[in-house]
Amino acid sequence: MHRMNIPLQASEPSVEKRRVVSLLALGFRPFFLVAGIFAVLLMTTFVLGLVAGVWHYNYFSLFTWHAHEMLFGYATAVIAGFLLTSVRNWTGMDTATGSGLLLLVLLWLAGRLASAISALPGWLIAAVDLSFLPILAIVISIPIIKVKQYRNIPVPLLLLLMSIGNALIYAEMLELSFGSMEHGMTIGTGALLLLMSVIGGRVMPFFTERGLPGVMVTRRKWVESTVTPAIVLWLLLELTLPASIWVAIAAIGAAVVNGIRLIGWGSLRIWQQPMLWIIHLAYAWLVAGFVMQGLAAMGWMSTTIALHGWTAGAIGLFTLGMMARVALGHTGRSITASPAMIFAFVLLALVAPVRVLLPLLFPSATETVLLIAAVGWISAFAVFVWVYTPHLVRSRADGAEG
């Protein structure tokens, strides 16, 4: 009796292999995943270091590490995932995928781990971490230049501006300069705000009109031509004439033009859509942050509290909202927030006022307030990781590539 030749299933890719391939199919997948995980670990480590003294040897002090990794660790990972995905849409050309994308993720991860390895010299830690943003800028510049989309060149230039800020931080750590760390943090924050303004100007009107049929946003040419120069002016004055009336005026001016811009994009109906109100609320915190920076320049508010209006409010909400939306859209799923993600949005939306307003009202309870805000941040991003990991590691729901 002849034995039938039955095709073996071994030639089919395993579930694990398919997930690895899917995870590296497009930039948002691995970078949003590591950003979400790192957001949880970053704040958890900071809280343990602050409250329990659990802080292993690190190249940075606890507070410097917290500020540095918020900008150049967490936020940079979100930016990388977004831009590697968006530039492909803008240009119609492929960006890093597969092994190339894996190398980028590993380079970002190396920058996070290097400062925790006591045996490494400072110059090597700096070299590893400083290499990521310029390489990312080159990777996204290549398709932009190939298709001659020169209007998008400011985006990689802002990545290089962030890299300059990071270099100034390491310059002081390496004792090559004195006082450059504060400038580096300011430049890094300013570059992130500029990226948020540029990206917000492109996606928020589109998302609003698409998500709310019948709503037409208002775009004012004079506002669109003013928002970037207004932020740049504030940044230059903050670097050259800190804590002056000129910084206060520039900050309030930036708040006004960005506020007018946001009003033009708005509609009461955005509150019907969590995927919309999360990013609109984030942009409102960008505006509020400039108001608070103006007050801080006049000595009427702590600069640390004002800064957290941007980090806990604008940057935190915007990055979570964008990751949630982009991941659904680019995995072929309905762009609708699940109940768990609505909970995460509300939780993170409460973190910013808790972190910013309560210390103003109850200065003696600042440490308690910080812990409450940290728990809210950790919980919100833990929900994101729990909900979105399956989406990010599996193939698209509609069977398409990406």
C-alpha positions as a Python dict, from the first residue, in 0.01 Angstrom:
ca = {
    (1, 'M'): (0, 0, 0),
    (2, 'H'): (149, 326, -111),
    (3, 'R'): (193, 599, 148),
    (4, 'M'): (30, 925, 45),
    (5, 'N'): (260, 1228, 20),
    (6, 'I'): (94, 1480, 246),
    (7, 'P'): (245, 1832, 234),
    (8, 'L'): (398, 1917, 564),
    (9, 'Q'): (282, 2231, 747),
    (10, 'A'): (639, 2308, 849),
    (11, 'S'): (689, 2521, 537),
    (12, 'E'): (427, 2762, 667),
    (13, 'P'): (570, 3047, 877),
    (14, 'S'): (515, 2986, 1246),
    (15, 'V'): (289, 3216, 1446),
    (16, 'E'): (596, 3351, 1625),
    (17, 'K'): (779, 3422, 1298),
    (18, 'R'): (475, 3593, 1145),
    (19, 'R'): (452, 3815, 1453),
    (20, 'V'): (818, 3910, 1426),
    (21, 'V'): (772, 3993, 1058),
    (22, 'S'): (457, 4195, 1132),
    (23, 'L'): (626, 4379, 1419),
    (24, 'L'): (896, 4502, 1179),
    (25, 'A'): (664, 4574, 887),
    (26, 'L'): (644, 4950, 951),
    (27, 'G'): (806, 5195, 1190),
    (28, 'F'): (509, 5263, 1415),
    (29, 'R'): (484, 4899, 1525),
    (30, 'P'): (807, 4843, 1722),
    (31, 'F'): (859, 5206, 1822),
    (32, 'F'): (508, 5253, 1964),
    (33, 'L'): (545, 4925, 2152),
    (34, 'V'): (880, 5015, 2310),
    (35, 'A'): (756, 5371, 2376),
    (36, 'G'): (455, 5242, 2569),
    (37, 'I'): (662, 4995, 2771),
    (38, 'F'): (931, 5255, 2838),
    (39, 'A'): (673, 5512, 2951),
    (40, 'V'): (570, 5268, 3225),
    (41, 'L'): (925, 5173, 3322),
    (42, 'L'): (1050, 5532, 3314),
    (43, 'M'): (794, 5662, 3560),
    (44, 'T'): (803, 5351, 3778),
    (45, 'T'): (1181, 5375, 3811),
    (46, 'F'): (1160, 5746, 3888),
    (47, 'V'): (902, 5694, 4162),
    (48, 'L'): (1099, 5409, 4320),
    (49, 'G'): (1412, 5618, 4309),
    (50, 'L'): (1237, 5916, 4463),
    (51, 'V'): (1038, 5741, 4734),
    (52, 'A'): (1225, 5424, 4816),
    (53, 'G'): (1577, 5529, 4721),
    (54, 'V'): (1588, 5248, 4464),
    (55, 'W'): (1825, 5406, 4217),
    (56, 'H'): (2107, 5195, 4080),
    (57, 'Y'): (2424, 5348, 3949),
    (58, 'N'): (2346, 5563, 3650),
    (59, 'Y'): (2544, 5813, 3449),
    (60, 'F'): (2275, 6072, 3528),
    (61, 'S'): (2130, 6183, 3859),
    (62, 'L'): (1771, 6070, 3915),
    (63, 'F'): (1604, 6399, 3820),
    (64, 'T'): (1833, 6458, 3522),
    (65, 'W'): (1770, 6105, 3399),
    (66, 'H'): (1393, 6152, 3436),
    (67, 'A'): (1392, 6475, 3234),
    (68, 'H'): (1640, 6346, 2973),
    (69, 'E'): (1460, 6018, 2913),
    (70, 'M'): (1119, 6183, 2890),
    (71, 'L'): (1247, 6392, 2597),
    (72, 'F'): (1515, 6181, 2433),
    (73, 'G'): (1385, 5838, 2529),
    (74, 'Y'): (1007, 5814, 2539),
    (75, 'A'): (908, 6109, 2317),
    (76, 'T'): (1180, 6032, 2064),
    (77, 'A'): (1055, 5674, 2024),
    (78, 'V'): (702, 5799, 1950),
    (79, 'I'): (838, 6052, 1700),
    (80, 'A'): (1045, 5784, 1528),
    (81, 'G'): (747, 5553, 1491),
    (82, 'F'): (523, 5830, 1363),
    (83, 'L'): (770, 5976, 1113),
    (84, 'L'): (887, 5643, 971),
    (85, 'T'): (522, 5570, 900),
    (86, 'S'): (410, 5915, 786),
    (87, 'V'): (705, 5985, 555),
    (88, 'R'): (612, 5673, 360),
    (89, 'N'): (262, 5814, 317),
    (90, 'W'): (389, 6161, 225),
    (91, 'T'): (641, 6042, -32),
    (92, 'G'): (503, 5709, -153),
    (93, 'M'): (845, 5556, -84),
    (94, 'D'): (938, 5286, 164),
    (95, 'T'): (1109, 5376, 488),
    (96, 'A'): (1302, 5140, 717),
    (97, 'T'): (1146, 4795, 761),
    (98, 'G'): (1270, 4451, 859),
    (99, 'S'): (1633, 4431, 967),
    (100, 'G'): (1693, 4801, 903),
    (101, 'L'): (1406, 4892, 1132),
    (102, 'L'): (1529, 4644, 1392),
    (103, 'L'): (1871, 4811, 1392),
    (104, 'L'): (1708, 5150, 1453),
    (105, 'V'): (1509, 5012, 1746),
    (106, 'L'): (1819, 4847, 1891),
    (107, 'L'): (2013, 5173, 1856),
    (108, 'W'): (1740, 5358, 2045),
    (109, 'L'): (1743, 5086, 2312),
    (110, 'A'): (2123, 5102, 2339),
    (111, 'G'): (2093, 5471, 2420),
    (112, 'R'): (1859, 5389, 2708),
    (113, 'L'): (2077, 5109, 2847),
    (114, 'A'): (2418, 5271, 2804),
    (115, 'S'): (2382, 5516, 3092),
    (116, 'A'): (2302, 5229, 3330),
    (117, 'I'): (2625, 5038, 3258),
    (118, 'S'): (2879, 5161, 3510),
    (119, 'A'): (3178, 5025, 3319),
    (120, 'L'): (3118, 5243, 3014),
    (121, 'P'): (3309, 5571, 2986),
    (122, 'G'): (3102, 5887, 2955),
    (123, 'W'): (3214, 5962, 2601),
    (124, 'L'): (3090, 5621, 2482),
    (125, 'I'): (2753, 5666, 2653),
    (126, 'A'): (2720, 6002, 2480),
    (127, 'A'): (2828, 5864, 2142),
    (128, 'V'): (2574, 5582, 2154),
    (129, 'D'): (2282, 5800, 2257),
    (130, 'L'): (2370, 6093, 2030),
    (131, 'S'): (2383, 5874, 1720),
    (132, 'F'): (2013, 5790, 1707),
    (133, 'L'): (1849, 6121, 1612),
    (134, 'P'): (2094, 6211, 1329),
    (135, 'I'): (2057, 5863, 1180),
    (136, 'L'): (1678, 5887, 1204),
    (137, 'A'): (1694, 6230, 1036),
    (138, 'I'): (1897, 6084, 749),
    (139, 'V'): (1663, 5786, 709),
    (140, 'I'): (1355, 6004, 671),
    (141, 'S'): (1536, 6268, 464),
    (142, 'I'): (1629, 6027, 186),
    (143, 'P'): (1273, 5967, 53),
    (144, 'I'): (1180, 6333, 111),
    (145, 'I'): (1473, 6451, -101),
    (146, 'K'): (1426, 6181, -366),
    (147, 'V'): (1072, 6297, -441),
    (148, 'K'): (1170, 6663, -393),
    (149, 'Q'): (921, 6729, -113),
    (150, 'Y'): (1131, 7011, 21),
    (151, 'R'): (844, 7152, 223),
    (152, 'N'): (894, 6851, 454),
    (153, 'I'): (1265, 6919, 512),
    (154, 'P'): (1192, 7113, 837),
    (155, 'V'): (1089, 6784, 999),
    (156, 'P'): (1434, 6614, 987),
    (157, 'L'): (1590, 6952, 1068),
    (158, 'L'): (1391, 6958, 1392),
    (159, 'L'): (1529, 6614, 1473),
    (160, 'L'): (1879, 6759, 1432),
    (161, 'L'): (1779, 7048, 1659),
    (162, 'M'): (1678, 6793, 1923),
    (163, 'S'): (2013, 6623, 1875),
    (164, 'I'): (2192, 6955, 1939),
    (165, 'G'): (1998, 6987, 2263),
    (166, 'N'): (2100, 6636, 2364),
    (167, 'A'): (2464, 6712, 2277),
    (168, 'L'): (2459, 7017, 2507),
    (169, 'I'): (2340, 6797, 2793),
    (170, 'Y'): (2624, 6552, 2742),
    (171, 'A'): (2873, 6838, 2701),
    (172, 'E'): (2808, 6939, 3062),
    (173, 'M'): (2809, 6579, 3180),
    (174, 'L'): (3152, 6535, 3019),
    (175, 'E'): (3269, 6863, 3175),
    (176, 'L'): (3325, 7019, 2835),
    (177, 'S'): (3100, 7310, 2926),
    (178, 'F'): (2928, 7464, 3223),
    (179, 'G'): (2557, 7544, 3223),
    (180, 'S'): (2483, 7393, 2882),
    (181, 'M'): (2258, 7120, 3025),
    (182, 'E'): (1975, 7363, 3096),
    (183, 'H'): (2003, 7502, 2744),
    (184, 'G'): (1999, 7147, 2607),
    (185, 'M'): (1678, 7064, 2792),
    (186, 'T'): (1520, 7387, 2668),
    (187, 'I'): (1620, 7317, 2307),
    (188, 'G'): (1493, 6959, 2330),
    (189, 'T'): (1159, 7077, 2468),
    (190, 'G'): (1131, 7355, 2211),
    (191, 'A'): (1204, 7117, 1924),
    (192, 'L'): (934, 6881, 2049),
    (193, 'L'): (683, 7166, 2068),
    (194, 'L'): (773, 7268, 1713),
    (195, 'L'): (726, 6910, 1594),
    (196, 'M'): (392, 6896, 1773),
    (197, 'S'): (289, 7222, 1605),
    (198, 'V'): (397, 7104, 1259),
    (199, 'I'): (242, 6758, 1292),
    (200, 'G'): (-71, 6895, 1459),
    (201, 'G'): (-117, 7143, 1177),
    (202, 'R'): (-119, 6859, 926),
    (203, 'V'): (-323, 6593, 1098),
    (204, 'M'): (-563, 6761, 1340),
    (205, 'P'): (-779, 6944, 1082),
    (206, 'F'): (-786, 6627, 869),
    (207, 'F'): (-873, 6401, 1162),
    (208, 'T'): (-1144, 6641, 1280),
    (209, 'E'): (-1318, 6675, 943),
    (210, 'R'): (-1292, 6303, 876),
    (211, 'G'): (-1414, 6204, 1221),
    (212, 'L'): (-1701, 6456, 1231),
    (213, 'P'): (-1887, 6461, 900),
    (214, 'G'): (-2021, 6807, 823),
    (215, 'V'): (-1763, 6989, 1035),
    (216, 'M'): (-1535, 7226, 844),
    (217, 'V'): (-1233, 7355, 1032),
    (218, 'T'): (-1107, 7710, 987),
    (219, 'R'): (-751, 7762, 865),
    (220, 'R'): (-626, 8119, 883),
    (221, 'K'): (-326, 8189, 661),
    (222, 'W'): (-184, 8453, 891),
    (223, 'V'): (-205, 8214, 1184),
    (224, 'E'): (-45, 7924, 996),
    (225, 'S'): (240, 8150, 887),
    (226, 'T'): (289, 8281, 1242),
    (227, 'V'): (275, 7979, 1474),
    (228, 'T'): (621, 7841, 1394),
    (229, 'P'): (802, 8178, 1407),
    (230, 'A'): (625, 8254, 1736),
    (231, 'I'): (756, 7935, 1897),
    (232, 'V'): (1103, 7988, 1751),
    (233, 'L'): (1109, 8345, 1885),
    (234, 'W'): (1016, 8224, 2232),
    (235, 'L'): (1288, 7958, 2218),
    (236, 'L'): (1557, 8205, 2110),
    (237, 'L'): (1463, 8452, 2383),
    (238, 'E'): (1442, 8179, 2645),
    (239, 'L'): (1798, 8079, 2555),
    (240, 'T'): (1941, 8432, 2542),
    (241, 'L'): (1728, 8642, 2779),
    (242, 'P'): (1578, 8397, 3030),
    (243, 'A'): (1338, 8519, 3299),
    (244, 'S'): (1283, 8849, 3121),
    (245, 'I'): (984, 9054, 3010),
    (246, 'W'): (1076, 8968, 2650),
    (247, 'V'): (1041, 8596, 2718),
    (248, 'A'): (706, 8662, 2885),
    (249, 'I'): (581, 8863, 2585),
    (250, 'A'): (701, 8600, 2338),
    (251, 'A'): (542, 8319, 2538),
    (252, 'I'): (205, 8496, 2558),
    (253, 'G'): (227, 8576, 2187),
    (254, 'A'): (288, 8209, 2106),
    (255, 'A'): (-6, 8116, 2330),
    (256, 'V'): (-235, 8360, 2147),
    (257, 'V'): (-159, 8246, 1791),
    (258, 'N'): (-169, 7877, 1883),
    (259, 'G'): (-491, 7934, 2075),
    (260, 'I'): (-654, 8101, 1773),
    (261, 'R'): (-534, 7812, 1561),
    (262, 'L'): (-687, 7556, 1797),
    (263, 'I'): (-1020, 7742, 1812),
    (264, 'G'): (-1035, 7730, 1432),
    (265, 'W'): (-992, 7355, 1441),
    (266, 'G'): (-1247, 7302, 1714),
    (267, 'S'): (-1608, 7199, 1741),
    (268, 'L'): (-1815, 7101, 2042),
    (269, 'R'): (-1869, 6772, 1864),
    (270, 'I'): (-1507, 6667, 1925),
    (271, 'W'): (-1617, 6560, 2274),
    (272, 'Q'): (-1818, 6285, 2108),
    (273, 'Q'): (-1498, 6127, 1980),
    (274, 'P'): (-1227, 6028, 2232),
    (275, 'M'): (-976, 5990, 1948),
    (276, 'L'): (-1032, 6359, 1873),
    (277, 'W'): (-1067, 6521, 2214),
    (278, 'I'): (-744, 6362, 2338),
    (279, 'I'): (-531, 6543, 2076),
    (280, 'H'): (-732, 6867, 2097),
    (281, 'L'): (-686, 6867, 2473),
    (282, 'A'): (-315, 6804, 2421),
    (283, 'Y'): (-289, 7110, 2197),
    (284, 'A'): (-480, 7313, 2455),
    (285, 'W'): (-206, 7221, 2703),
    (286, 'L'): (53, 7346, 2453),
    (287, 'V'): (-127, 7681, 2463),
    (288, 'A'): (-161, 7672, 2842),
    (289, 'G'): (208, 7583, 2871),
    (290, 'F'): (305, 7903, 2693),
    (291, 'V'): (82, 8104, 2924),
    (292, 'M'): (248, 7942, 3225),
    (293, 'Q'): (594, 8000, 3077),
    (294, 'G'): (505, 8367, 3047),
    (295, 'L'): (403, 8374, 3412),
    (296, 'A'): (720, 8189, 3510),
    (297, 'A'): (935, 8440, 3321),
    (298, 'M'): (780, 8712, 3537),
    (299, 'G'): (848, 8515, 3854),
    (300, 'W'): (482, 8444, 3920),
    (301, 'M'): (506, 8067, 3880),
    (302, 'S'): (760, 7790, 3923),
    (303, 'T'): (936, 7709, 3596),
    (304, 'T'): (920, 7337, 3688),
    (305, 'I'): (543, 7347, 3724),
    (306, 'A'): (513, 7540, 3398),
    (307, 'L'): (733, 7285, 3221),
    (308, 'H'): (508, 7000, 3333),
    (309, 'G'): (217, 7172, 3160),
    (310, 'W'): (398, 7070, 2843),
    (311, 'T'): (544, 6735, 2943),
    (312, 'A'): (254, 6585, 3141),
    (313, 'G'): (-9, 6775, 2943),
    (314, 'A'): (78, 6853, 2581),
    (315, 'I'): (344, 6591, 2506),
    (316, 'G'): (193, 6312, 2716),
    (317, 'L'): (-160, 6348, 2579),
    (318, 'F'): (-54, 6413, 2219),
    (319, 'T'): (180, 6115, 2199),
    (320, 'L'): (-70, 5876, 2357),
    (321, 'G'): (-352, 6002, 2135),
    (322, 'M'): (-143, 5981, 1819),
    (323, 'M'): (-11, 5633, 1898),
    (324, 'A'): (-364, 5509, 1966),
    (325, 'R'): (-503, 5650, 1642),
    (326, 'V'): (-213, 5575, 1407),
    (327, 'A'): (-182, 5217, 1530),
    (328, 'L'): (-549, 5144, 1461),
    (329, 'G'): (-552, 5314, 1121),
    (330, 'H'): (-234, 5147, 999),
    (331, 'T'): (-332, 4799, 1116),
    (332, 'G'): (-661, 4811, 923),
    (333, 'R'): (-884, 4850, 1226),
    (334, 'S'): (-1171, 5083, 1301),
    (335, 'I'): (-1048, 5409, 1450),
    (336, 'T'): (-1260, 5383, 1760),
    (337, 'A'): (-1136, 5401, 2116),
    (338, 'S'): (-1214, 5092, 2321),
    (339, 'P'): (-1359, 5139, 2672),
    (340, 'A'): (-1017, 5056, 2817),
    (341, 'M'): (-848, 5325, 2607),
    (342, 'I'): (-1115, 5581, 2694),
    (343, 'F'): (-1031, 5507, 3056),
    (344, 'A'): (-660, 5557, 2977),
    (345, 'F'): (-734, 5887, 2800),
    (346, 'V'): (-939, 6018, 3093),
    (347, 'L'): (-675, 5904, 3340),
    (348, 'L'): (-394, 6079, 3155),
    (349, 'A'): (-611, 6387, 3105),
    (350, 'L'): (-639, 6411, 3485),
    (351, 'V'): (-264, 6368, 3536),
    (352, 'A'): (-172, 6708, 3391),
    (353, 'P'): (-397, 6925, 3612),
    (354, 'V'): (-302, 6715, 3914),
    (355, 'R'): (70, 6761, 3840),
    (356, 'V'): (40, 7130, 3750),
    (357, 'L'): (-243, 7282, 3954),
    (358, 'L'): (-237, 7097, 4286),
    (359, 'P'): (123, 7196, 4372),
    (360, 'L'): (15, 7558, 4324),
    (361, 'L'): (-275, 7514, 4564),
    (362, 'F'): (-102, 7281, 4813),
    (363, 'P'): (277, 7338, 4796),
    (364, 'S'): (339, 7128, 5106),
    (365, 'A'): (184, 6824, 4937),
    (366, 'T'): (402, 6837, 4626),
    (367, 'E'): (558, 6493, 4678),
    (368, 'T'): (218, 6330, 4734),
    (369, 'V'): (82, 6503, 4425),
    (370, 'L'): (380, 6382, 4223),
    (371, 'L'): (310, 6023, 4330),
    (372, 'I'): (-58, 6049, 4240),
    (373, 'A'): (27, 6190, 3897),
    (374, 'A'): (291, 5920, 3844),
    (375, 'V'): (46, 5642, 3925),
    (376, 'G'): (-200, 5790, 3678),
    (377, 'W'): (68, 5809, 3406),
    (378, 'I'): (187, 5453, 3470),
    (379, 'S'): (-169, 5317, 3468),
    (380, 'A'): (-264, 5497, 3146),
    (381, 'F'): (35, 5368, 2952),
    (382, 'A'): (3, 5020, 3101),
    (383, 'V'): (-348, 5010, 2954),
    (384, 'F'): (-208, 5121, 2617),
    (385, 'V'): (50, 4841, 2621),
    (386, 'W'): (-213, 4585, 2720),
    (387, 'V'): (-464, 4692, 2454),
    (388, 'Y'): (-226, 4763, 2166),
    (389, 'T'): (40, 4494, 2190),
    (390, 'P'): (-178, 4243, 1999),
    (391, 'H'): (-246, 4503, 1727),
    (392, 'L'): (122, 4590, 1691),
    (393, 'V'): (260, 4236, 1674),
    (394, 'R'): (-7, 4085, 1447),
    (395, 'S'): (-62, 4139, 1076),
    (396, 'R'): (-316, 4394, 956),
    (397, 'A'): (-678, 4305, 1013),
    (398, 'D'): (-761, 4377, 649),
    (399, 'G'): (-479, 4158, 513),
    (400, 'A'): (-291, 4448, 355),
    (401, 'E'): (82, 4507, 397),
    (402, 'G'): (221, 4737, 666),
}
